Amino acid sequence: MENTKSLKTILLNTAWCLRLIYRSNRVLFIGVFVFGIFVSIVPFFQNRIFSELIDSLVYGQNYWISTLFLFSGILALNSVFFYLQSQFSRVLDIQLQAYLRKLFINKVTTLDYQHLEGKDTSNLISKVDEEFGWRIRQTLSDANSIFTSLISLLAVSAILIPKFPLLWFIIFLSQVPQYFFQRYWVQKDWQIHEKNSDKTKLMWDLNWQLRQKNYIAELRINSAIKYLFRKFADSWDFFANSRTQLRVQQTPTEFGLIALSTLISAFCLYTLINSTHLGLITIGLFTFYFQSISATANFFRGLVFSSVSVTENSYHIGNFKKVLGLINTIKSGVKIVSKPHPPKIEFKNVSFKYPETNRYVFQNLNLTIGPQEEIAIVGQNGAGKSTLIKLLCHFYEPTSGQILINGTDLRLLKLDSWYRQLSFLAQEFNSFYNLTLKESIFLGHPQNPSDQKILEALNLADASFIKRYSRGLDTPMSLRYGGEEPSWGQSQKLAIARVFYRNSPIIILDEPTASIDAVSESKIFSRLYKTVKNKTLIIVSHRFSTVRNAQRILVINQGKIVEAGTHQKLLDLKGLYSHSFHLQAKGYTQE
């Protein structure tokens, strides 16, 4: 029952894969298989004419010249068909590689945030990323090989069965154990990959980290490169040694199959020699049947190995199919936030826990943020500050309760419409080192690029360092691309400039100046508070110099708003905010 289920999965995954390839380029896909038919059949005509040519020479017949011309024509025709099939295959492979990569990246970028944060999906993407492209392309090659082998087998069966049915049957039977043995070892190899997905993810993460200069710099100073490299090497060695052990275990079986194949080949050759000796076939037909029998064994063998390869690849393709089939939990509503003005935001009895967990981050949270209000959120790590932002950005939905935007449940709003209301700077801000300065800013609002507005946004973010860039806005943001290399703090200023450039009604900043010096921070927030007079501002920060000027400060502790008010009011309360503020201030004033 399990084998039947497995075979069904293999067939379904392979059929899905071939449909996917067909959609990438229908003409090339059909062309590969059509020319495959000619490439499979023409060689038999070529071999038959060649046997006639041999007989005409051996038995002194005078039609060898015309046979030679016919043989040469078929030989040329076969070469043309083979070239066309190869050319179609190569072009399809080139286009398929681009098609698959675009398909994969487009899918990943449209997944829910919670998919990307979840362990299962991140493991799945990690397993798929490194292999899906060549596995699918290999499946095309294997499918074409199976198709042409089947066509060739039909042709050679029509030749052999009438004259030597026993030989054909023996060759066929000899390939059955080959298929099952190969399939068994492929499944063993797949189990190594599937049962150690965490090791696979660790291996590729380390592979990336050990090639990044910022990681290498810290690791080198800390003399920690050897430690991390050892983990990297151990991961690779684990898979290499596990698969090598499988190959060693497979060796006795392979030697047995080789011995069986040799015996069958010897028996077939003996049968042909005996038939020639008895005068049942000519010398030319001897060569024709010998070529056909050799081809039959090769076709069966090719069919077995291609089928096993399809089996192996189908497991990996199944993972790619799972990625493309992932369904987002967050559904876009239909209602539109029509007015480009800050809305009223209400959290009403909101409770929330992350998927696959039992701990509630919030329970019955109530919060109202008025239009054009300046809010700051402070609290210890793990208090729920970033989770609150994720809920507001509709990356997650409340487990219970509602988030209302001007009285409308956030789940009913069209996602694009809601996102147009937001400017968001995450704590782990992005540096687009592979883009120009201009591109890295107008990503904040790519639908409306304007050099003048970009320069204004850079000025608001105190990014005066760009004046030193000889290529101005066209400067690439990395030395690797022949441009400049902004510092980490300068990169954060560029990220802040994107927020200014977007110019949305609601601005959300999560630790916006963590990497910026105090002077620049003061300038940025001075300009920020002037710029957001008609906007809603939400700041999450640990730095009290960042939040003290907000109209209202919320103190979150263990998922609850425990204090709220202005900076001075919270100091007067002498509670958690006051205690944290004086601790931080003490750190600045101590000698």
N, C-alpha and C positions, 0 to 999 in steps of 0.2 A: 504493500500500500504506500509506504514511504517512497519507494523507488518510482512508483507511478506518479506520485505527487511531484517528486523532483524532476522527472522527465517532462511533466506538464509545465512546470515553472521554466525549465530550460527552453522549451518550444515557445512559450508565451513571451519570454524576454527576448529571444532571438527574433521572433516575428515583429515585436514592437520596435526593436533596433532597426530592422530592415525597412519598416515603414518610415522611421525617422530619417534614415539615409535617403530613401526615395523622395521625401519631402524637400530635402536639401537641394537636389537637382534631378528632376525626373528624367531628362533627356540623357544625361551621362549615366545614370543608374541603369536605365533600360539598355543603353548602348553597350555597357560592360557585359551584360548577360547575353545579349543577341550575338555579339562577336564571340562570346564564349562558346556558343553552339557551334559556330564554324571552326573555331580553334580545336574543338573536341572531335569533330567528325572528319575534317579534311585529312589529318595524318593517316587515317586508315586507308583512304583512297591512295594517298602517297605511297604507303607501304605495299599496297596491292599492286600498283603499277611498277614499283621497284622489283617485286617478285617476278613480274612478267618480264622485266628487263633482264634479270638474271637468267631466267629460263631461255630467253631468246639467244643469249650469248652461249650458255652451256650446251644447248641442243642445236646450235647452228642455224637458227631461224633468222630470216632476213628482214624482219620488221622492227629490229631494235632501234633504228634511227627515229622512227615515228614514236616509238615508246619513250625514247629518251626525251624527245621534245615535249611529250605529254607529261612526263615525270617532272621536267624542269618547270613547266607552266604551273603544275599543282604545287610544287615546292615554293615558287614565287608567290602564289596565291595564299598559301599557308603563312608565309612570312608577313604578307600585307595584313591579313586578319590578326595575326599575333601582335603586330605593331599597333594596329588600331585599338585592340583591346587593352594593351599596355598603356597606350596614350590616354584613353578614356579613364582607365583606372587611376593613373597618376593625377590627372586634372581633377577627377572626382575626389581623390584623397586630399588634395590641396584645398579645395573648396569646402570639403567636409570638416577639415580641421578648424577652419575659421568659423563655420556655421555652428559647430558644437561648442566652441569656446564662448561665442556670443550668446548662445542659448543658455549655457550654464551661468555665466555672469549675470545675464538679465534676470534669470530666476532668483539667484541669490540676493540680488539688490532689491527685489520686490518682496522678499520674505518678511514676515513680522519680526520686529525687534526681539520678541520673546523666543522665536525660533533660533535666532542667532546667538542668544544668551544661553539657550538650553543645551545641556550636555549631549542629548541624543542627536539633535540636529547638527551640532558642531562636530561631533564624531563622524556622522554620516558625510558631511561636506568634506572633512579632512580625508576620509577614505576615498572619496570620489575624485577629489581635485587632481591628484597626481596621475590617475590611470584612465579616467573615463574616455579621454580622447583617443588614445591609441588602442584601447580595448574595442571600441566601437568600429574603428577603422580596420582592425584586425578581423573583426567579425564579418565585415564586408568581404575581405579577402578570403576568409574561410568559407563563407556562403557561396562565393563564386567558385571556389575550389570544389566544394561539394556538388554544386550544380554541374560544372564541367565534368567532374568525375562520374556522376550519374549518367550524363549523356554519353560519355565515352564507354561506360560499362554496358549501356544498352547496345551500343554499336558493336563492341567486342563480343558481347553475348550472342548477338546475331551471327557473328563469325564463328565462334568456338562451339557453341552448344550443338549445332547440327553435326559437327565432325568429332569433337572431343568433349562431350557433356560431363564425363567423369572428372576430367582435369579442371573444368570450370567450377564444378561443385566442391572439389577438394580445396581449391584456392579460396573460394568463398568461406568455407568452414574454418580455414586456418586464421581468418581475420577476426572471427567472433571473439575468441579470448583476448586478442590484442585490444579490442575496443573496451571490453569490461575492465581489463587490468589498467589501461590508461585512464579510464574514467574514475576508477577507485583512487588512484594516486592524485589526480587533479582535485578530487574532493578533500583529500587529506591536506593538500597544499592550501586550499581555500580556508579550511578550518583554522590553520595557523594564522592567516590574515584576519579572519572574522573574530576569533576569540581574543585577539590582542589588539583591538582597535585603539585602546588607550596608549599602548606602546607606539602604534603607528602615528598617532597625533603628536605624542612627545617627540618622536624622531624628526618629524617634519617641522615642528616648532623650533627645535634646537638647530635644525638645518638652516632656518631663517635667521635665528638670533646670532648664530656664529658667523654670519656674513654681514651684519649691520655694524657700522662704525661706532655708534653710541654704546651698543652692548660690548663690543670688543674693547673700547676705551676703559669702561668701568672694570671689566673682567681682568684686563691687563694690569691695571693699577692694583687691583685686589689679589693678583696672582691666582685668579680663579678660572682662567681659561682651560687649564688642564683638567680641572674637575668637571666642567661642563662638557668639554670635548670627550672625556671618558664616558659620560652618560650618553652622549651622541653616538660614540663608537660602540658602546655596549648595546644600544638599541639596534643598530645595523647588524652587529655580530649575532644578536639573538635571532633575527630573521634569516640571516645568511646561514648560520649553523643549523637552524631548524630545517630549512629547505635542503641543505646539503645532506643532512641525515636522511631525509626522505628519499633523495636520489640514491644514496647508498643502499637503503632498504629495497629499492626498486630494482637494483642490478641483477640479482639472481633470476627474477622473473624475465627480465629483458634477454638474458643469455638463453633461457629456455625457449623464448619466442624466436630468437635468431636461429637456434638449432632446428626448430620446427620448420621455419621458412626455407632453410637450406635443403632440408630433406625433400620438401615438396618441389622445390625448383629442380632438384636432381631427378626426381621421378617424372616431372613434366618433360625434361630434356630427353630422358631415356625413351619416353613414349613417342616423341617426335622422331628421334633417330631411328627407332624400330620401324615406324610407319614409312619413313623414307627408304630404309633398307628393303622393306617388303614391296616397295613400289606403289604404295598407297597415295603418296604425295610426291611432288617434284621437289627439286632442291630449292627452287624459287618459292614454292609454297611452304617448304620447311622454314625458310627465313621469315615468311609472312606470319606463319602460325607462332613461331618462336617469339617474334616481336609482339604479337598480340597477347601471348601468354605472359610475357614479361610485363607488358603494359597492364594486363589485368591485375596482376599482383600489385603493381604500383598504384593503379587506380583504387583498388580496395584499401591499400595501405594509406593512400592520400585521403580517402574517404574517412578512414578511422581517425587519423591524426587531426584532420580538419574538424570532425565531429567532436573529438575530445577538446580541441581548442575552443570550439563554440561553447561546449559545456563549461569550461573554465571561465571564459569571458562572460558568459551569461550571468554568473553570480555577481561579478563587478558591475555589469550593465544593469542588473536588478537594483543595485544601490543608486545608480544614476537615475533610473526610472523613478525610484522613491523620492529623490530630490526634486525632480520635475513635477512629481505628483503631490508634493507637500501643499497642504491647504492652510491658508492664513486664518487665524482665529479672529483677528481684527477685521471686521467688515466695514466697508465705507457706507455711510448713510446716503441720503438723497437731499437732505436740507442744506441750504447754502447760507453762510454768514455773509449777508449782502453788503452791509455797511462797513467801509474801511475805518471803523472807529473801535477803540478798545471796548470789549463787551464786559458785562458783569460775569464773574466766575464764582460758582458755588460748589463746594464739596458738601454733600448732604448725606450724613450717616454712612460715610464711605468706610468699608472694611476691605482689606486686601491682603492676600498671601500669594506668593509666587507659585506658579504651576509646579506640581510634584513636591510641594513642601507643606508642612502642617502649621508652621509658625506664622501668625498674623503680624504683618508690619504695621497695619493700622486697624483699629476697631472703632467703628462709629465716629469717624473723624468728621468734624464740621468746620468749614472755613469759607469765608466770603472775601473775595478780592474785588474791590470796586473798580469801575472804569478809571483809567489814568492814575491809579494808585501805585505808589512806590513801596514794594514789599521786599524785605530781606528775611532770609531763613537761615538760622544758625542752629548748631547742635553738634553733638559728638558724632564720630564716625559710627555708621550703622543705625543712626537715630531714625532714618527714613526720609531724609531731605531729598536725595536723588530719586528715590522711589516716587515721591510726590510729583517731581518734575516728569517722570516717565508716564505717570497717570495723566497728567495735564496734557502731555504731548500725544496722548492716545497710543502709546507704545504698548500699554497694557490696559485692561479694563478692570474696574472694581469687582471684587468677589461679590460684594453686595453694596447697595447704596447707589447714588447718582453723582455725576459731575455735570452741572448745568451751565450752559453758555447762553446768557440772556434768556434763561428759563427753559432752554431746549437741551435735552439730554445729549451729551457729547457723542454718544453712540449713534445718534440719528443724523449727525452732520456729515456731509461729504468730506472725506479726508483732505483732498486737495484744497477745498475751501477753507478748512480749519488751519491747514499748514500755511496758507497765505497770510494768516493773522499772526504767525509766529516768526520771531528771529531767535535762534537757539545757538548758544555756545556751550559745548559740553566741557566738563573738567578735563577729559582726555581730548584736547582740541586736535584738529587735523592740520598737518603741514603738507601742502601739495608741492613737494620738491620737484616733481616732474612737469610742472606747468610754469608759465610765465607769471610775473607779478600781477599783470593785468587779469589773467585767467583766474589766479588764486583768489582775487577779490570779487570779480563779477560772478563767481560761483554762488555768492550770496543771493543773486537775482539774475540768473543767466538769460532770462527772457528779455531783459532790457539793458544791454551793456552800454555804458556811457563813461568815457575817459574822464570827463569833468567830475562826475559823481564819484568815481573811483578815487580820484585825487582828494576830494573832499572827505571821503571816508577814511583815507589814510591819514589825513591831517587830524581828524577827530580822535584817531587811535594813537596819536603821537608817534607815528612811524616816520619821523624826520630822517632816519637813516637811509631811506630810499633815494634821497637826493644825491648820494654818492654813487648810485648805480648809473653807469655810463649809457646803458641801453634803456634806461627809464622803465616804463611799464612793460616793455618787451623783454625784460631781463628774466632768464630762467632762474628758478629758485633753488639751484643746486650747482655745485662745481662740476658734478658729473655731467651736467647738460651744458657746460660752458658758461655758467652764469655766476651768481653770488650765493653765498652760504649764510643765510640769516641765523643768528643765535637762537636759542630756545625762547628767550624772552621776546626777541624780535618776531619770531614766528607766532607767538601768542598775540602780539600787536596786530599782525596781519589777520589773525582769526577774528579779533575784535573789529577790525576794519570791515570784515565781511558782514558782521552784524549791523554796523552803521550803514553799510551800503544797501542791505536788504530793506531797512526802513519800514518794518512792519509795526502794526498797532501794539503787539505784545512782545516785549523783549525778555528773554530768559537767559540768565548768565549763571553758569555753575562754576564756581572758583575762577572768575574771569581774569584775575591778575596774579595768580599764584606764582608765575615765573617772571614777573615784571618788577622793576625797582620802584622804590617808594615815591620818587619824584614823578616818574611816568604815571604811576598809579593815580597820584593826586591830580595830574593834568587830565587823564582819561576820564575820571569820575566827575571832575568839574564840568567837562564838556558833555559827559553822558547825562547828568542831571538837567543840564540846560536843554539838551536835545530831546529828552523824553517828556517834556512838559505836557504833551497831549497823548502820551502813550502809557501803557501799563508796564511797569518794570518789576521783574522778579529776580532777585539775586540770592544765590546760595554761596556762602563763603564762611571760612574759618577766621578770616582777617577782619577784625573789628573796625579797622580804618576804612574798609570797603563798605561796611553796612551801616555805620553809625549815622549817616545822613538820610537814611531811608525814612519815609513817613511812618512806617510801621514795621517793627521787627518781631518775627515769630521765633520762639525758642521751642524746638522739638526735642523731646526726650522719650525714648522707647515708644515711638509711634504716636505720641500725644503732644498737642500744643500746650506746654506747661506755663508759658509766659508770653505776653504780647503787649506791645506798646512802643513808644519812642525810645531812643537811646537813653535819654535822661530819666524817663519814667522807669525803665528797667533797672537802671543803676540805683534808683531810689528804693526799688523793691528789695534790693540786697539778696536776690535769689541766685539762680543758676547763671543767668546772663552776667550779673554783676561780678560773681565769683570768677567766671571765665575771663571776663574783660580785665579784671585786676591782675590775674595771673599772667595774661599776655602782656599787659602794660609793664608789669614788673620785669619781664624778660627784656624789655627795651630799655628800662631805666637802670637796671643793675649794672654796676661796673665790673 
